[in-house]
Amino acid sequence: MALELSVLDQSPIAEGMTAETALENTVRLAQFVEELGYQRFWVSEHHDTNSLAGSSPEVLLGHIGAKTSRIRIGSGGVMLPHYSPYKVAENFHVLAGLHAGRVDLGIGRAPGGMPRATIALQGDRRRPVDRYPEQIDDLLGYLYDTLPSVHPLYGVKATPIVQSPPDVWLLGSSSETAKLAADKGLPYVFAQFINGEGGEQYAKLYRDRFTPSPYLAEPRAMVAVFAICAETDEKAEWIAGSLDLTLLMIEQGMAVNGTPSPEKAAAYPYSPYERKRVVDNRKRMIVGSPARVKDELYRLCEAYETEEIMLVTITYDFHDKLTSFRLIAEAVWG
């Protein structure tokens, strides 16, 4: 089976690193994986955090698009409940006008931050999350100029009018998003890096329930997973300790001021409960040597019945991150 690989980058900030460097690294990574032959490069939306610099995907994508030439660029994703679908459509029409035929618009319903960030984003225009399906319909109507005549804003154009509007993907980590993507006839990404349970069943639910639409004739699913690859299993495990500790700290509400070093992770006094959590969180990751990672990627391909996997890699050392993506590309494509 031919396997396509893509990248989701959250612009992680390592301990001692500035946000400026984290953003520079994201751009460097996009250029690097483009040269390696990766299919797409998406960036995320996170708010009010000291450990991730990617808060505004539409702004970052404009710069990445100008620094690359072939790779598809996109959001993974825009947290639609915070925003006006009309403004999101216009932002991505501009991106599609600048980088024709290369733009994906991944959307999600998660807040992307703590409740205070949601209040700051929405102000006195609080939008209930149960309006999300309606927001998707409005967004599609604006993007493709297909608002129904009964819509109160029928005739409004999301400008500029572009020849190749972005492809819309629904992102999620639950069965609800799988159902929503299937019912609306849109491509679907399961975030296994967020939820290590149930993804294969949700992907099957999506395929079984899929209804063809003007946007997609057949189901198209992808899975996003943490991946850390190094020359040996032992080295990969050492590097992955940083991510193990980061996820544990987030779960327990501990302050995370950047990705910790492998040395710090190795010295951390894990309790028996915490060690169990580390093991459970490994369901969200693929960690190991090139041969081991390749085998796991193809296993995921078969389990999800997909030909494309999106990799999320967080390391303390940026060089380890570049090496991981290079080794995976060499293992999969030769």
C-alpha positions as CSV (number, residue, x, y, z in Angstrom):
1,M,0.0,0.0,0.0
2,A,1.3,3.4,-0.9
3,L,1.5,5.6,2.2
4,E,1.3,9.4,2.2
5,L,2.7,11.2,5.2
6,S,1.8,14.7,6.4
7,V,2.7,16.9,9.3
8,L,0.8,18.8,12.0
9,D,3.1,21.2,13.8
10,Q,2.0,23.0,17.0
11,S,5.0,25.3,17.1
12,P,6.2,23.8,20.5
13,I,8.4,25.9,22.7
14,A,11.1,24.0,24.6
15,E,12.3,25.1,28.0
16,G,14.6,28.1,27.6
17,M,13.4,28.8,24.0
18,T,11.7,31.9,22.8
19,A,8.4,32.0,21.0
20,E,10.2,33.6,18.1
21,T,12.5,30.7,17.7
22,A,9.6,28.2,17.9
23,L,7.9,30.0,15.0
24,E,11.1,30.1,13.0
25,N,11.4,26.3,13.6
26,T,7.9,25.8,12.3
27,V,8.8,27.5,9.0
28,R,12.1,25.6,8.8
29,L,10.3,22.4,9.4
30,A,7.8,23.1,6.6
31,Q,10.6,23.7,4.2
32,F,12.4,20.6,5.4
33,V,9.5,18.2,5.0
34,E,8.6,19.6,1.7
35,E,12.0,18.6,0.4
36,L,11.5,15.1,1.9
37,G,8.2,14.7,0.0
38,Y,5.5,15.1,2.7
39,Q,2.0,15.7,1.4
40,R,0.8,18.5,3.6
41,F,1.8,20.8,6.5
42,W,-0.8,22.0,8.9
43,V,-0.4,24.3,11.9
44,S,-2.6,24.4,15.1
45,E,-4.5,26.9,17.2
46,H,-3.7,27.1,20.9
47,H,-4.3,30.0,23.3
48,D,-2.9,31.2,26.6
49,T,-0.1,28.7,26.8
50,N,3.6,29.0,27.5
51,S,4.4,25.8,25.6
52,L,2.9,26.2,22.1
53,A,3.4,29.3,19.9
54,G,0.8,28.6,17.3
55,S,-2.2,30.7,18.2
56,S,-3.2,32.1,14.8
57,P,-2.9,29.5,12.0
58,E,-4.2,31.8,9.3
59,V,-1.4,34.3,9.9
60,L,1.3,31.7,10.2
61,L,0.1,29.9,7.0
62,G,0.5,33.0,4.9
63,H,4.1,33.1,5.8
64,I,4.7,29.4,5.4
65,G,3.0,29.5,2.0
66,A,5.5,32.2,0.9
67,K,8.4,30.1,2.1
68,T,7.4,26.9,0.4
69,S,6.2,26.0,-3.1
70,R,4.6,22.6,-3.4
71,I,3.5,21.2,-0.1
72,R,-0.2,21.7,0.8
73,I,-0.6,24.0,3.8
74,G,-3.5,24.1,6.2
75,S,-5.0,24.6,9.6
76,G,-5.2,21.8,12.1
77,G,-7.4,23.5,12.9
78,V,-9.3,26.7,13.2
79,M,-11.5,26.4,16.3
80,L,-14.7,27.6,14.6
81,P,-17.0,28.2,17.6
82,H,-14.9,31.2,18.5
83,Y,-15.3,33.0,15.2
84,S,-17.6,34.3,12.4
85,P,-17.7,31.7,9.6
86,Y,-17.8,34.6,7.2
87,K,-14.4,36.0,8.4
88,V,-12.9,32.5,8.4
89,A,-14.0,32.1,4.8
90,E,-12.5,35.4,3.8
91,N,-9.2,34.6,5.6
92,F,-8.9,31.3,3.7
93,H,-10.0,32.8,0.4
94,V,-7.1,35.2,0.8
95,L,-4.7,32.3,1.5
96,A,-6.1,30.3,-1.4
97,G,-5.6,33.3,-3.7
98,L,-2.0,33.6,-2.6
99,H,-1.3,29.9,-2.7
100,A,-3.6,28.5,-5.3
101,G,-4.5,24.8,-5.1
102,R,-2.5,24.3,-1.9
103,V,-4.8,25.3,1.0
104,D,-6.6,23.1,3.4
105,L,-9.0,24.4,6.0
106,G,-9.2,22.0,9.0
107,I,-11.8,23.0,11.6
108,G,-12.6,21.8,15.0
109,R,-15.0,22.6,17.9
110,A,-12.5,22.3,20.8
111,P,-11.7,25.6,22.6
112,G,-7.9,25.4,22.1
113,G,-7.3,26.7,25.6
114,M,-8.8,27.2,29.1
115,P,-12.2,28.9,29.6
116,R,-10.7,32.3,30.3
117,A,-9.1,32.2,26.8
118,T,-12.6,31.4,25.3
119,I,-14.0,34.4,27.1
120,A,-11.2,36.6,25.8
121,L,-11.7,35.4,22.3
122,Q,-15.5,35.6,22.2
123,G,-16.0,38.6,24.5
124,D,-19.7,39.5,24.7
125,R,-20.5,37.4,21.6
126,R,-20.5,34.0,23.3
127,R,-21.3,31.2,20.8
128,P,-22.8,28.0,22.2
129,V,-20.8,25.0,20.9
130,D,-24.1,23.3,19.8
131,R,-24.3,25.8,16.9
132,Y,-21.2,24.2,15.4
133,P,-23.0,22.2,12.7
134,E,-24.8,25.3,11.6
135,Q,-21.5,27.2,11.6
136,I,-20.1,24.6,9.3
137,D,-23.0,25.0,6.9
138,D,-22.5,28.8,6.9
139,L,-18.8,28.4,6.3
140,L,-19.3,26.1,3.4
141,G,-21.9,28.4,1.9
142,Y,-19.5,31.4,2.1
143,L,-16.5,29.4,0.8
144,Y,-18.3,28.0,-2.2
145,D,-20.9,30.8,-2.7
146,T,-23.8,28.3,-2.1
147,L,-25.8,30.0,0.7
148,P,-29.4,28.9,0.2
149,S,-31.9,31.6,-0.9
150,V,-33.7,31.3,2.5
151,H,-30.5,32.2,4.4
152,P,-30.8,35.7,6.0
153,L,-27.5,36.7,4.4
154,Y,-28.1,35.2,1.0
155,G,-26.1,37.0,-1.6
156,V,-23.2,38.0,0.6
157,K,-19.9,37.1,-1.0
158,A,-16.8,36.0,0.9
159,T,-14.2,38.0,-1.0
160,P,-11.9,37.7,-2.8
161,I,-13.6,35.3,-5.1
162,V,-11.0,32.6,-5.9
163,Q,-10.7,29.9,-8.5
164,S,-9.7,27.2,-6.0
165,P,-11.4,27.5,-2.6
166,P,-9.7,25.5,0.2
167,D,-10.6,21.9,1.0
168,V,-12.5,21.7,4.3
169,W,-11.6,18.9,6.8
170,L,-13.4,18.1,10.0
171,L,-11.0,17.4,12.9
172,G,-12.0,15.6,16.1
173,S,-11.3,13.0,18.7
174,S,-14.8,11.6,19.3
175,S,-17.6,9.8,17.5
176,E,-19.6,13.0,17.2
177,T,-17.2,14.5,14.7
178,A,-17.1,11.3,12.7
179,K,-20.9,11.4,12.4
180,L,-20.8,15.1,11.5
181,A,-18.2,14.7,8.8
182,A,-20.1,11.7,7.4
183,D,-23.4,13.4,7.4
184,K,-22.0,16.5,5.7
185,G,-19.9,14.6,3.2
186,L,-16.6,16.1,4.3
187,P,-13.2,14.5,4.9
188,Y,-12.4,13.5,8.5
189,V,-9.3,13.5,10.6
190,F,-9.2,11.5,13.9
191,A,-6.8,13.0,16.4
192,Q,-5.2,9.9,18.0
193,F,-2.5,12.2,19.4
194,I,-5.3,13.6,21.6
195,N,-7.4,10.5,22.2
196,G,-5.7,7.1,22.1
197,E,-9.0,5.2,22.4
198,G,-11.7,4.4,19.8
199,G,-10.3,5.9,16.7
200,E,-10.5,2.8,14.5
201,Q,-14.2,2.4,15.4
202,Y,-14.9,6.1,14.7
203,A,-13.2,5.9,11.3
204,K,-15.4,2.9,10.5
205,L,-18.5,4.7,11.7
206,Y,-17.5,7.6,9.4
207,R,-17.0,5.3,6.4
208,D,-20.3,3.4,7.0
209,R,-22.3,6.5,7.5
210,F,-20.8,8.7,4.8
211,T,-23.1,10.6,2.5
212,P,-21.7,11.9,-0.8
213,S,-21.7,15.7,-1.2
214,P,-20.7,18.3,-3.7
215,Y,-17.4,18.5,-1.8
216,L,-16.5,14.8,-1.7
217,A,-17.8,11.7,-3.6
218,E,-16.3,9.0,-1.3
219,P,-15.2,8.9,2.3
220,R,-11.7,10.2,3.0
221,A,-10.3,9.7,6.4
222,M,-6.9,10.4,8.0
223,V,-5.4,9.8,11.4
224,A,-3.0,12.1,13.3
225,V,-0.6,10.6,15.7
226,F,2.4,11.6,17.8
227,A,5.6,10.1,16.3
228,I,9.2,10.1,17.4
229,C,11.8,8.2,15.5
230,A,15.5,7.9,16.1
231,E,18.4,5.6,14.9
232,T,17.6,3.1,17.7
233,D,14.6,2.2,19.8
234,E,16.6,3.2,22.9
235,K,17.4,6.7,21.6
236,A,13.8,7.2,20.5
237,E,12.6,6.3,24.0
238,W,15.0,8.7,25.6
239,I,13.9,11.6,23.3
240,A,10.2,10.7,23.9
241,G,10.6,11.1,27.6
242,S,10.2,14.8,27.1
243,L,6.7,14.3,25.6
244,D,5.8,11.7,28.2
245,L,6.5,14.2,31.0
246,T,4.8,17.1,29.1
247,L,1.5,15.2,28.7
248,L,1.6,14.0,32.3
249,M,2.1,17.6,33.6
250,I,-0.8,18.9,31.4
251,E,-3.1,16.1,32.7
252,Q,-2.3,17.0,36.3
253,G,-2.7,20.7,35.9
254,M,1.0,21.4,36.5
255,A,2.6,24.5,35.0
256,V,4.3,23.7,31.7
257,N,6.8,26.3,30.8
258,G,8.0,24.6,27.6
259,T,9.0,21.1,26.6
260,P,11.3,19.7,29.2
261,S,14.6,18.0,28.3
262,P,15.0,14.2,28.2
263,E,17.4,14.6,31.2
264,K,14.7,16.3,33.2
265,A,12.2,13.7,32.2
266,A,14.5,10.9,33.2
267,A,15.1,12.5,36.6
268,Y,11.4,13.0,37.4
269,P,10.2,10.9,40.3
270,Y,7.2,9.2,38.7
271,S,4.7,7.7,41.1
272,P,3.2,4.3,40.2
273,Y,0.0,6.0,39.0
274,E,2.0,8.4,36.9
275,R,4.0,5.6,35.3
276,K,0.6,4.0,34.4
277,R,-0.5,7.2,32.8
278,V,2.7,7.3,30.8
279,V,2.0,3.8,29.5
280,D,-1.6,4.8,28.7
281,N,-0.5,7.9,26.8
282,R,1.8,5.8,24.6
283,K,-1.4,4.7,22.8
284,R,-1.3,8.2,21.3
285,M,2.3,7.8,20.0
286,I,4.5,5.8,17.7
287,V,8.1,5.7,19.2
288,G,11.1,3.8,18.0
289,S,13.6,3.0,15.3
290,P,12.8,3.5,11.6
291,A,11.9,-0.1,11.1
292,R,9.6,-0.1,14.2
293,V,7.9,3.2,13.2
294,K,7.4,2.0,9.7
295,D,5.7,-1.2,10.9
296,E,3.4,0.8,13.2
297,L,2.5,3.3,10.5
298,Y,1.4,0.6,8.1
299,R,-0.5,-1.1,11.0
300,L,-2.4,2.2,11.5
301,C,-3.0,2.4,7.7
302,E,-4.7,-0.9,7.7
303,A,-6.6,-0.3,10.9
304,Y,-8.0,3.0,9.7
305,E,-8.3,2.0,6.1
306,T,-6.4,5.1,5.0
307,E,-3.5,5.9,2.8
308,E,-2.4,9.1,4.7
309,I,-1.2,9.6,8.2
310,M,-0.4,12.9,9.8
311,L,2.5,13.0,12.2
312,V,2.8,15.3,15.2
313,T,6.3,15.5,16.7
314,I,7.4,17.3,19.8
315,T,11.0,17.1,21.0
316,Y,13.2,19.2,23.3
317,D,15.9,19.4,20.6
318,F,14.8,20.7,17.2
319,H,17.5,18.7,15.5
320,D,15.9,15.5,16.9
321,K,12.7,16.6,15.4
322,L,14.2,17.1,11.9
323,T,16.0,13.7,12.2
324,S,12.7,12.0,13.1
325,F,10.9,13.2,10.0
326,R,13.9,12.4,7.8
327,L,14.3,8.8,9.2
328,I,10.5,8.2,8.8
329,A,10.6,9.4,5.2
330,E,13.6,7.2,4.4
331,A,12.0,4.2,6.0
332,V,8.6,4.5,4.3
333,W,9.7,5.8,0.8
334,G,13.3,4.5,0.6
